[in-house]
Amino acid sequence: MVGAIDFPALIRELHSELSHAQNGDRWHSEAHEVVRSKLHAPFEFLEWAKRDRHWSFTLAEVMGKVCAKPSELAIRLFVAILEELRDEQQTLQPAAE
């Protein structure tokens, strides 16, 4: 597929970019801002997430919330993925120390 977007790489990139951010509301605000500026293909991202074995469950959770536009759903999903990765990282860090 020519020109296909590597969403796992984009997720890793933004996860790394946000690793320095504060927790809580400030993290969510920054995550929304970063995702909104970097996610240029929201419909393709939603299609990818539907087919992904792991993230399709996160998509189902996010779809339970009211969302006016598919592009906003894509942003919410991307932030939820980043949040889940951040939580996993925080859980594993104390065990590694």
N, C-alpha and C positions, 0 to 999 in steps of 0.2 A: 504494500500500500504506500504509494508515493505521497510524501507530505504528512504522513500520520504523526500525530503528537504522541510523545512518550510521556504519558501521564504519571507512571510510577517515578520517572526521573524528575518531573516537575514537583511531585509531592515531596520527594527527598530534598530537592533544592529549597523549597519553601519551609520545610520542617527545619532544615539546617539554619536558614535565615532567621527563623523565629525562635531558635533555641536560646537566644540571649534575652528574650522578652520577659517582662514581669508576668506573674500569674494573675488570674482573676479577670476582671472587666477590662483592664488595660491590655492584657494579652488578646482577648477576643476582639477588641477594637483594632489592634494592630494586625491581627490575622485577617480580619475582614478587609482591611485596607490593602494589605499585600495581595491577597487572593483576587480582589476586585481588579487590581492593576495588572496582574500576571495571567489570569485565566481568560484567554482570548477566544476560546472555543467551548462555551458552556454546554451546548447541545451535544457535542462530541464527547465531552467529559461525562455527561449523564449516561450516554449510550455505553461508554466504556465501563462505568461503574455498575450498570445493570448486568453486564457480562462478567464482571470480576467476582470470583468466588468469595472473596473476603469482604470487599467493600459494598457488595450488593445488599448486605444486611444493614450496614450503616445507612445506605440510601433509603431502605425501607423505614428505618427509624426517623430519618429526617423528613420523609414524605408525610409522616403523621402530623406534622405541624403545618399550619396554613401558610401558603406561599403564593403570592400573586403572579410571579413570572418564573418561567423555567430557568432563566439566568440567575435569579435570586436563589432558587433551589440549588443550582450548581454551586454557588458561592457558599451556601450553608453546608452543603455536603462536604465541600473541600475543607472548610473550617472544622467540621466534625471529624474528618479523617486526621487532620493535623492535631486536633485535640486528643484523639485516641492515641496517636503515636507519642505525643508529649507525655500523656499519662503512663503509657507503657515504659517510656524511657525513665521517668521519675520513679516508677516502681522498681525497675531493675538496677538503678544506680546505687541505692544503699546496699543491695546484695553484692555488688561488685567491689565495694569498698572494704 
